[in-house]
């Protein structure tokens, strides 16, 4: 390994470990920091493992490095989901993916098998593809302009480097650790680490989310996050308030940023900026669904609508079908629509049956 390559790899590891320490300080209250720390630790392990001569190191040192390095694709998937999906929650299958890769890594230290290598490569590729999907899937409804632009760049760079790693492992002995490719791999790693550092430091990711829900019987009102918007923004907010509160455009099941911007006669980017910067929302679907769910809550808690089917309430509020409505409502309130209606109506009947205490 050349002096320049050693310097590149050593500098990359130091930067990565420093970022790990920073993220661990915020890990308790910030899930992005939590998963970023795991991912960056895995990347640091990969930088070390992919260097020429690593496999001559004592097994006691190689094993933990190899385990964290092999778990990197799963940690990458989780981290990217946490970055790009505002309501992301880690699930059992995320942990299972990391544990599967780590288990394969342990077995690989003693067993060399083409089948095992194929399983490892396939699972790693799947995690990378899922990460790319998370980066691209929400772009249409993302209201954070800088993050929208970064999604495509990030997905393309990740896809290229993933394909390069998988292809090199199959086509060249030693993969990217081979002497002929090692320096290029080190330079590529430094570039990717820089890209991730830029993503990691964007202020838009630290922007607080808007309140998750409105009250069960009150409208999801439009309230600017700046004290007194003036000029074009004030006029646009007034027009947007009219469309939402008076015309109730959120009831249109196919409402999108494009169609709403046409109603306001402004470019899409201005509407995204208005909702994000003035109202504090980061996702258009969540913004619109807030109004739909508030209306559905009010209807389900209204004794006069006790016989109206839940499907009718969902469709009237703007949901296209019952499945997405049920999932959104359960996430929003913690109850299914049926459970929520029963609890609210039972509470109303109990209130009516309770005697009014005498005064005097």
Rosetta blueprint (number, residue, H / E / L):
1 X L
2 X L
3 X H
4 X H
5 X H
6 X H
7 X H
8 X H
9 X H
10 X H
11 X H
12 X H
13 X H
14 X H
15 X H
16 X H
17 X H
18 X H
19 X H
20 X H
21 X H
22 X H
23 X H
24 X H
25 X H
26 X L
27 X L
28 X L
29 X L
30 X L
31 X H
32 X H
33 X H
34 X H
35 X H
36 X H
37 X H
38 X H
39 X H
40 X H
41 X H
42 X H
43 X H
44 X H
45 X H
46 X H
47 X H
48 X H
49 X H
50 X L
51 X L
52 X L
53 X L
54 X H
55 X H
56 X H
57 X L
58 X L
59 X H
60 X H
61 X H
62 X H
63 X H
64 X H
65 X H
66 X H
67 X H
68 X H
69 X H
70 X H
71 X L
72 X H
73 X H
74 X H
75 X H
76 X H
77 X H
78 X H
79 X H
80 X H
81 X H
82 X H
83 X H
84 X H
85 X L
86 X L
87 X L
88 X L
89 X L
90 X L
91 X L
92 X H
93 X H
94 X H
95 X H
96 X H
97 X H
98 X H
99 X H
100 X H
101 X H
102 X H
103 X H
104 X H
105 X H
106 X H
107 X H
108 X H
109 X L
110 X L
111 X L
112 X L
113 X L
114 X H
115 X H
116 X H
117 X H
118 X H
119 X H
120 X H
121 X H
122 X H
123 X H
124 X H
125 X H
126 X H
127 X H
128 X H
129 X H
130 X H
131 X H
132 X H
133 X H
134 X H
135 X H
136 X H
137 X H
138 X L
139 X H
140 X H
141 X H
142 X E
143 X L
144 X L
145 X H
146 X H
147 X H
148 X H
149 X H
150 X H
151 X H
152 X H
153 X H
154 X H
155 X H
156 X H
157 X H
158 X H
159 X H
160 X H
161 X H
162 X H
163 X H
164 X H
165 X H
166 X H
167 X H
168 X H
169 X H
170 X H
171 X H
172 X L
173 X L
174 X L
175 X H
176 X H
177 X H
178 X L
179 X H
180 X H
181 X H
182 X H
183 X H
184 X H
185 X H
186 X H
187 X H
188 X H
189 X H
190 X H
191 X H
192 X H
193 X H
194 X H
195 X H
196 X H
197 X H
198 X H
199 X H
200 X H
201 X H
202 X L
203 X H
204 X H
205 X H
206 X H
207 X L
208 X L
209 X L
210 X L
211 X L
212 X L
213 X L
214 X L
215 X L
216 X L
217 X L
218 X L
219 X L
220 X L
221 X L
222 X L
223 X L
224 X L
225 X L
226 X L
227 X L
228 X L
229 X L
230 X L
231 X L
232 X H
233 X H
234 X H
235 X H
236 X H
237 X H
238 X H
239 X H
240 X H
241 X H
242 X H
243 X H
244 X H
245 X H
246 X H
247 X L
248 X L
249 X H
250 X H
251 X H
252 X L
253 X L
254 X L
255 X L
256 X L
257 X H
258 X H
259 X H
260 X H
261 X H
262 X H
263 X H
264 X H
265 X L
266 X L
267 X L
268 X H
269 X H
270 X H
271 X H
272 X H
273 X H
274 X H
275 X H
276 X H
277 X H
278 X H
279 X H
280 X L
281 X L
282 X L
283 X E
284 X H
285 X H
286 X H
287 X H
288 X H
289 X H
290 X H
291 X H
292 X H
293 X H
294 X H
295 X H
296 X H
297 X H
298 X H
299 X H
300 X H
301 X L
302 X L
303 X H
304 X H
305 X H
306 X L
307 X L
308 X L
309 X L
310 X H
311 X H
312 X H
313 X H
314 X H
315 X H
316 X H
317 X H
318 X L
319 X L
320 X L
321 X L
322 X H
323 X H
324 X H
325 X H
326 X H
327 X H
328 X H
329 X H
330 X H
331 X H
332 X H
333 X H
334 X L
335 X L
336 X L
337 X H
338 X H
339 X H
340 X H
341 X H
342 X H
343 X H
344 X H
345 X H
346 X H
347 X H
348 X H
349 X H
350 X H
351 X H
352 X H
353 X H
354 X L
355 X L
356 X L
357 X L
358 X L
359 X L
360 X L
